[in-house]
Every structure is written in C-alpha cells, then in structure tokens.
Amino acid sequence: MFPGDALRRRSFDAGPEESGSLAGALARRLGMTTGEATALVARGAVYVRGRRSTDPSRRVRTGDRVMVVLEESGRPVLAPEPAPPPLVVLHREPALLAVDKPAGLPAQATPGGATSLVDLVARALGRAPGLVHRLDRETSGVTLFGLTPAATAALAAEFRAGRVVKQYLGATGPALPEAGTIDRPLVRDPSRPGRWRAASGRGVPALTEFRRLGGGEGYALAVLWPRTGRTHQLRAHLASLGAPLLGDARYGGARRLGGDAVPRCLLHAQALIVRHPLTGRPVTLLAPLPEDLGRLFVRSGVPVPAAPEDENG
C-alpha cells in the first residue's frame, strides 16, 4: 500500500469476534489495550478497506481488511512526537503562501499519521491549504501553497507544465564533475522498493542540469536545476554519476564526513520562480541556507549562489 516507506505494520481480515468498534477489533486482534488502540486510530495510523479511519467507534464488519501502522521510520507510532518546529513564512499574500520546510518534517500526511508541514500550515491558517508540490522528508527549503482553490489549481498547472524554475543546493560525493546535464529516464528499482534509478531508453523522462561550486576532502558542493519534476530525480541522477548526496542512505550517500555524522540527505530547495496565479508575473521565492549545509559552504569558502534570474538558471 505504501511502497518505500520504512513501516512495521500488521494487517488482518476481521472475523466474527472482531465485529464491533474499530478500537475494540484492534485491541482483540493485536493484544493491546483499548486505550492504545484508540490512540492509534486517532493518530491516523489505521486503515479499513484501504482508507484511513480516525474514528475509534467506527463499526468493523466480518471480512473487512484492517491495516495498522505500528512503527514508521524506526519510531513507534505511539511514541511521543517531538515538538513541531516553528513555521517559517517566506512570502504570504491572499493567493499564495511560501514557507521554509525544515529537514525531517514530512510534507504531507504519512501512513503512521506523523505531524506534517501541511498540518502546521493548516493550524496557522485555520483551514486546509493547497499544497502544490512536495519535497522529500529530509529535504529542506521552499514549499509553495495556494490559498484559494483557483490559485492552487493555477500553481499546480505551472508545476505540471514544467514552467517553474527550481534551484537546489546540495553536498555530494567528491566524484561530481565540474558541470553537466543529466538526461536519463528514471525507473523504479525492482530490487529496492521506494528507490528509483537512472536508465537508458525507458522510464519517465528526467532532465537535470548542475554545476560544481567547490568542495573539500570527501565532498563537493553543487547547484542543481531540475528541469523536470520526478520523484527522487536529483537523488537518483546524482547517484548515477557516482556522486550521491551526502547522508542519502537510500542512494548510497556517505553517512559520515571526516569524524562527523551526516544525519540527513544534504539537499536544500533554495529558490523557486513561479508565475503569480493572478497577475502572471514571475515571483521569486528564496529560502536561506540551513545550518548543516551552510557549515560546508563556510568550510569551503564557497559563496552561496544567488537565485536564478531567468529560466536558463
């Protein structure tokens, strides 16, 4: 149901003894207390017939397929969540909102019901926002929301059409060439659920341009322009060059640099240029460099590049 997610889950078909409330069915089948079962349901970690259910009193019938997420990304679902980070607003007006997503926060709802960026924005606005694109959990940077249905649809259409200019900064393995274009389709890796790999002649088209900015022992710093918007595009393309992003365990990135751990995939969505949904004029949105990646820029003496001025990056 959720390929690629690091989940520990249990599934069962409800029998006659589980008919009744959802919380009661979980407690009986999984040997937990009714309170624990109720908390799992309220957290959004329980699915009935493939759909998330957050009502502990929902009636379960014989034969219903029930799935419960018990652990996500190595963390028990019922473990206390850390306090959510503050919401950093980069730009706000009636039609759109841009925020700086911190690394480690999922962009949208996860199978285990962890707090997401969408949740934080919804709490701040007092209503549901329109997420128009998504960053991976470990990626930081500019994330854009529409604040009206019309604005959300218009912004999403810009992303689908490839008219949004995107600039990323990252720290990769030292084998990164000085500059280049990676024009290689992406296909799912059958040996690694949740992973994509660059292929030849088949798959979804994917185009990335990049330039090496400098670096140091064991790493390179790069500016990247994804000209298409595929899942894991930058991660898979860089891995295909033998220069995966530092900290990207899924794609073979180094988890240590010198004597220091690299706790996350060092990729940052620095800038977006998007047409305003009402005026059609370009709007440039810029997120400051996060501390972890910023330390490598300082160590290397590499200036942080400015936002791109036009569609040529």
Secondary structure, 3 states (H helix, E strand, C coil): CCCCCCEEEEEEECCHHHCEEHHHHHHHHHCCCHHHHHHHHHHCCEEECCEECCCCCCEECCCCEEEEEEEECCEECCCCCCCCCCCCEEEECCCEEEEEECCCCCCCCCCCCCCCHHHHHHHHHCCCCEECCCCCCCCEEEEEEECCHHHHHHHHHHHHCCCCEEEEEEEECCCCCCEEEEECCEEECCCCCCCEEECCCCCECCEEEEEEEEEECCEEEEEEEECCCCCCHHHHHHHHCCCCECCCHHHCCCCEECCEECCCCCEEEEEEEEECCCCCCEEEEECCCCHHHHHHHHHHCCCCCCCCCCCCC
